[in-house]
Amino acid sequence: MSGTGATLVLVLLVGVLAGTGVTLLLERSLTRILLGVILFGNGVNVLILLGGRPGGAPVVGSGPQERMSDPLTQAMVLTAIVITFGLTAFLLAVAYRNWYLDGNDEVQDDLEDRKIAELAARNEAPASDLGGEGPDDDPEQVDPEPPPRRPGGRR
């Protein structure tokens, strides 16, 4: 092999990074979720790079155009790195805030998730909207009538 194409080592690296990242994303600890985002992002970046044409630097005048690498994949990976960095910083701030308030970084169940899990355990269907508000008090309802016009033709 001349090393110009996708080698088995790089393909395995993509699989290991993506698989480990997805496994960590499914955990309940925000620290593990953060590590999963980083690993999955790196796996996707390597996969994008494998899709491009290998070669020399994509600078005009540095060599023949047929031997230049694909600059689009490099730009996409650079953009993905910046986005992953921003998401990592946000998740790190959320994990720190959760640790500061609760003393742990575990994601708690939502009350609605618990209700749905209880209904599923009893094999019951969830009821429709049980809000109890009337049609005038429901903020989700849209008024079908347009507002009255002011005298003079302006609203």
N, C-alpha and C positions, 0 to 999 in steps of 0.2 A: 504494500500500500504506500502511496506517495504522500498521504496525509492531507490531501486537498479536499476530500469529501467527508461525509458524515461517517465517522468511525464507530465501531461497536461500543467503544469505551464512552464516547459522548452520548450515544443513544441510551446506554445503560445509566449514565449520569443523569440524564433528563428523567428517566423512569424512577430512579431512586429519589431524586430531589422532589419530584412531583408527588410520588407516593407517600414519602415521609411528610411532606407538607400537608397533604390532604388528611393524613392520619392525625397530625397534630391540630389541624383546624377543627376536628371533631371533638376535641377535648373540652372540658369545662373551665380550665384554668386559662386566664387571659394571657399569662406568660407563654404557655404552650401554643395558644392561638397566634400570638405574635411571632413566635418562632416558625409556626406553620406557614404564615403569610410570607415570611422572608424566604423560606426554603422553596415554597411553591413558586414565588415570583422569580427566584433564581433559575428554577427548572424551566419555566416558560421562557425566560430570556435566552437560555442556552438553546432551547428548541427553535426560537425565532432566528438565532444566529445560524443554526444548522440549515435553515431554509434558504439562506442567501448563497450567492456565488462566492467561493473563496478566491483569493488572489492578493495582489499588492494593494497599497494604499490608494483609495479613490481620489487622488489629487491629479488634476489635469497637468500633463507635462511630465509626470513622474515615471511614465512608462506607457506601453501600448494599452489602448482601451480594452482589448480582449482579455488582458491579464489583470484588470482591476477587480477588486471585490465589489460587492453590491452595497452602495452607501445607504440604501433605503432600510435594509435590515439593521444596520448599525444605528441609524437615527431612531428606528422604532425601539430598539433595546435601550438606548440612552433615555428616551422618553419614559419607557417602562421603569427604568431604574429610578427616575425622579418621582414618578407616581408611587412606586413601592416605598420609597423613602418617606414621602408625605403620609402615606397610610400607616407606616410603621411608627412615625412620630405621634400620629393621632392615637393609635392603639396603645402606645406606651403611656401617653397622658391619661387615657381611660383606665388602664391597669393601675397606674399610680394613684389616681383619684379613688378608685375602688378600694385599693389597699389602705389609703389614708382614712376613708370613711368606715369601712367594714373590718379592716384588719386581715383581709384575705383577698385573693384575686379570682375567686371562683364566681362564675356566672350563675345567678339564681334563676329558678324557674319563674315564669310569669304566672299570675293567678289564672288567667284564661287557659294557659297550657295545662295547668293542673286539673281544671274543670274538664277539659277535653279528654285528658288521660283517664279521669275517673269515669266519664261517660263511655269511653272506649272499653274500659275494663268491665263495665256492666253491660256492654253491647247495646247501648241506647243511642238513638240519634239526637244530636243537639237540637234544642228548641230554637224557634225563630226569635226575632228581636223581642227581648223581654224588658225593654227600657222602661216601660210604664208611663212615659210621657205622652201627652195628647198630640194631635197633629199640629197644633199651634206652638207647642213648646219644643218640638223636635228640631234641633239645629241642622239636621241633615236634609230636611225637606226644603225644596225650592219653591218660592212663591210663583205660581204660574201666571199671575196677572202682572202686567207692567205697571210701574209707578204712575200715578196720575200726572197729567201735564199741567204745567203752570200756565196761567193766562198769558197770552202773547205768543204761544207756540213753542216756548223753550222748556226744556226739562229742568 
